[in-house]
Amino acid sequence: MADLPPEGWQLQQKPLMLTRRFNFPGYAQTRKFLDDLAVLSERDGCYPDLNFGKTHVSVTIAAAGAELSAAESDFAAAANQLAGKIE
C-alpha cells in the first residue's frame, strides 16, 4: 500500500479507496478542474469515479488490487496540484 493518502484525501478500507471533495467558487472553476482531470486521466490511465455539482467535484479512486498502488496515490496528489492551480 502507498504510505499515506495525499493531503486532503480520505482512505477508506472496505472497499479500499481514496476519496476527496474539491470545492470551487463557481462553475467556470469546476469545469476547468474537470477538463484538467480528464487530461490527467488519459495521461495516467487512471479513471476515478466523479460526482460534481456547480461548485464541487467529489473524486473516488478505487484500488485496482488488494492494496492501493503508488500510481493511484500519485494520481490523487496530481489532482491536488491541478486544483491548486484553479483560479
C-alpha positions, 0 to 999 in steps of 0.5 A: 500500500502507498504510505499515506493518502495525499493531503486532503484525501480520505482512505477508506478500507472496505472497499479500499479507496481514496476519496476527496471533495474539491470545492470551487467558487463557481462553475467556470472553476469546476469545469476547468478542474474537470477538463484538467482531470480528464487530461490527467486521466488519459495521461495516467490511465487512471479513471476515478469515479466523479460526482460534481455539482456547480461548485464541487467535484467529489473524486473516488479512486478505487484500488485496482488490487488488494492494496492501493498502488503508488500510481493511484496515490500519485494520481490523487496528489496530481489532482491536488496540484491541478486544483491548486492551480484553479483560479 
